[in-house]
Amino acid sequence: MTRPETDTAAVLRAAQDNLWMHFTRHSSYDAGEVPTIVRGDGAHIYDIHGKRYLDGLSGLFVVQVGHGRTELAEAAAKQAQELAFFPLWSYAHPKAAELAQRLAELAPGDLNRVFFTTGGGEAVESAWKLAKQYFKLTGKPGKHKVISRAVAYHGTPQGALSITGIPAFKQPFEPLVPGSVRVPNTNYYRADEITGFADLSPEQFGRWAADQVGKAIEMEGPDSVAAVFVEPVQNAGGCFPPPPGYFQRLREICDQHDVLLVSDEVICAFGRLGTMFGGQKFDYVPDIITCAKGMTSGYSPIGAMIASERLFEPFSSGTNSFSHGYTFGGHPVSAAVALANLDLFEREDLLGHVQKNEPVFRATLEKLLDLPIVGDVRGAGYFYGIELVKDKTTKETFNDEESERLLRGFLSQALYEAGLYCRADDRGDPVVQLAPPLICGPEEFDQIESILRSVLTEAWARL
């Protein structure tokens, strides 16, 4: 169903004249309208003119259970009528307490303490602040630094942005919070150039990459390092899974130096990898999990820092408190939606669905490796990156001008016009990122592959 023309024109004009979009180059729309999405249904979204698109990115790695789930809307409405808002500042409300208990039961190890935020960046910010205060309270006040990986994205607040490893995102806002140190990421496709060694096995590369964290801790001084922040599968740069043994070695290194291991699962939690939490996919237990996005499938904003019981212990008695919080953290409506969302996960066995279909999704995307522009297909679960190259033999990438012309000048728009909403990204080497809703199956995978094949073939011809 399309809107009346006058309504459509008014909305598009407001988007053009008044809306300040996020991470957006507004000049891109000087000569055309802002793409405007008005409705979602299952794995599809519809623009203001009524055209349908396959949502190949789950909005922004968010809409796990698909669009248009009336159960979640009804859970929000019911809670808003009962208790629309109350803060968690020295008070509780039932839905936040119930959701905290449920997340603690689902989380690995002794991660039993849930501190609610309204999003992922706030969860990361909370984790760094907790790490600093925890060590101050336990007699190691010098431990304040954070180790994170090159090209990794951890959020936009000042602290989270400091941990982020993408220089272009940081430079406009410097100086940032001091104490953040970068180590190599786990892009095995580029292992030779990252390490300086040729033909390392995945296991050898995993050991090397983890050991770089240990060397960074030793270089900074273990008495100054509080935490290591890593995603189970790194998003920015294009879906870098961990090599075998990487997280087991990283856990050893953190334990050796009394450094907290923070698993940033804002994207990787809630079924994206086929497990409830991303660390469970790769068999490691962190000290803190940061999460958001898929907790409500995007039907209402919420995030959380889930901490080990031992990190809560210094705050459990005496006059100590974590002097930190958010007005809307653990919002009653969002908490109610999250609980209904987790009910859907169980009722429809979405984790089992992803696990069953992961090899099918991978195999379907790997068909694209016969294209000269496709260098690598990598990822896990329903979270994949396709790296584009100029020369498959040498793995030569595109220069800045070519990347600008390829990604922003052609690919993003062409994929969208062909009916696929996804992401063409160059935070690192040029990639196409895919993360469809967890309800998708072979039919949607084939549609994604078909559209990508057509558009990438045209992209190569234009080069």
Buried (B, 14 or more C-beta within 10 A) or exposed (E): EEBEEEEBEEBBEEBBEEEEEEEEEEEEBEEEBBBBBBBBEBBBBBBBEEEEBBBBBBBEBBBBBBBBBEBBBEBBEEBBEEEEEBBBEEEEBEBBBBBBEBBBEBBBEBBBBBBBBBBBBBBBBBBBBBBBBBBBBBEBEEBBBBBBBBBBBBBBBEBBBBBBBBEEBBEEEEEBBEBBBBBBBBBBBBBBEBBEEEEBEBEBBBBBBBBBBBEBBEEBEBEBBBBBBBBBBBBBBBBBBBBBBBBBBBBEBBEEBBBBBBBBBBBBBBBBBBBBBBBBBBEBBBBBBBBBBBBBBBBBBBBBBBBBEEBBBBBEEEEEEBEBBBEBBBBBBBBBBBBBBBBBBEEBEBBEBBBEBBEEBBEBBBBBEEBEBBBBBBBBBBBBBBBBBBEBEEBEBBEEEBBEBBBBBBBBBBBBEBBBBBBBBBBBBBBBBBBBBBBBBEEBBEBBBBBBBBBBBBBBEEB
